[in-house]
């Protein structure tokens, strides 16, 4: 432990962990989101409904390879040059939503999604480690189905319970 001004920093194993929710960890692909709802499984743990889709081993949810043009002009004389660009597949991608039927104001829906993202970001590590051990990949979508604005403690607790249930569900 060392002191700097008003803040005290403790060197523990927790500080070394990554508690980020990066761009590649978010479920952004419209096609994959549609697949999660169409082909995936779901369960409810009030006030959340969780849709999840176990993905093929080693496959990238965003179509592993994408093409792009190379060379300064983009042509090699015979036509466009295409090269495959390998993208790193993410083990766990998550999306978040709140119903506009229950929450008319976008401010309220955005707050709920922000609370969901924050609670998920802090607790996703257990699910990620489980998927890593089993060499599996999952796409998730959390929908808040409650009728009232939640508090952070409620959201944190429910996200934790849903992640524990997902560990059980994906282990089958």
N, C-alpha and C positions, 0 to 999 in steps of 0.2 A: 504494500500500500504506500502511495506517495501523495503529497499534497501540492496543489497548485492553486493559489488564491482561494476562491470559495468552493472549488470542486475537489472531491476526493476520488481518486481512481484506484480501483482494486484490480490486481492482475489475477484473473481466474480463468478457468476453461470456458466460461460462458461468453466472455468478451471476444474470444477467438472465433465463435460461431458466426455464421453469416445469417443475419435476420433481414435480408433484403427481399424485395419482391420485384425482380427486374422485368424488363420488357418481354423477354423470351419466356418468362414464367407465367405471363398473363395469357388467357385464352382470347385471342383476337381474330382468328380466322373464322369468317362467316360460315364457310363450308364445314369446318370442324364443330362449330357451335351447333349447327343444324344436325350434324351427325350425333352429337351428344344427346340432343333431345329426341331424335328419331330412333336411334339404335341403342342408346345407353340405358342403364338401369337407374332407378331412383328410389329414394326413401325420404320420409319426412320426420323431422324432430323439431316440433313446434318451438319457435316460429320460423324454422328454416325448412326448405325443401332442397335436397341435393340430388343433382343428376351427375352421373359419372359414366365414363366409357373407358374400359380397359383397352389399350391400344396394342398393336402387334409389337413384338419384341424387335428392337432395333429400327423400327420405322419412324420417320419423322412425321409428326402430325401436319406439318406444313409442306408436305411433299418433298422429302429429303433433298432433292436436287432441284435447283432452279437454273434457268438459263439466262445468260446475259451476253451482250455484244462485247467483243474485244477489239483491239487495235484502235488507233487514233480515229479513223473514219468509220470504223465498225464494219468494214468490208475487206475481203481478201481477194477481190477481183471476180470471183465466181458467185458471190452473194454474201449474205451476212455470216459471220463466223459465230458459232455457238459453242460455248464451253460450259461444262457442268460445274456448278458451285456447290460444294458440300456444306450443308448447314448442320450445326450441332443440335441433335435432338434433345429436348428437355424431357425429363422423367415425369414432371408434374406441371400441368398447366391449369390455371383456375380463372374462372370468370365470376362476376358478381352482379346481381340485379335486384331491383325492388319494383313492385307493381305500381303502375301509374293509376290503377283503379283505386288502390288504398291510399296512395299518397299523391295528391294532385299537384303539389308544388315540387318542382325539380330540385329545389334546395333540400327538401326532406329526403327525396330519393338519393341524392348525392351524398348526404350525410350518412344514410344507412349503408350505402356501398362503401364509403370511406371507413366506417366502423368494421364492416365485414372484412375488408382488405387488411386492416391493421391487426385484427384478432387472428386472421389466417396467417399473416406474415410472421407473427410471433410464435405460432404453434405448429407450423407445417413440417418442422424438422423430423418429428417422429415418423410421419407418413413417408417423407422423402427417404429416410434411412431404410424403412421397411421395403419400399419399392426398389431401392438400390440392391438390397440383399437378395431379393427375389428376381432381379433383372426384369422388372415390369415397368410399364408406363401407363399413366392415367390422365385423362382430361376431365376436369370437374367444372360444375357450374352451381353456385349457391344462389338461391332465390329467397329473399326475405318475404314471408307470407303473413306476418303479423299485421294488425290493424293500427297499432300505435307506435310512435317513435320509441325505439329501444334505448336502454342505457348501455354503456360500454361493458359493464360487468356481465350483463345478461348475454350479450353477443359473444363475449370472450368465452363464457362457460359453454354456450351451445356450439360454437365452432369447435371447441376442444372435444366435446362429446361426438360431434359428427366425424371428426378426424379419427377418433378411436374406432368408431363404427366402420369407417372406410378401411382402416387397417384390417379389420376382421373380414369385411366383404371382399377386398381385393386379394386376400390370402387364399380364398377358395379356388 
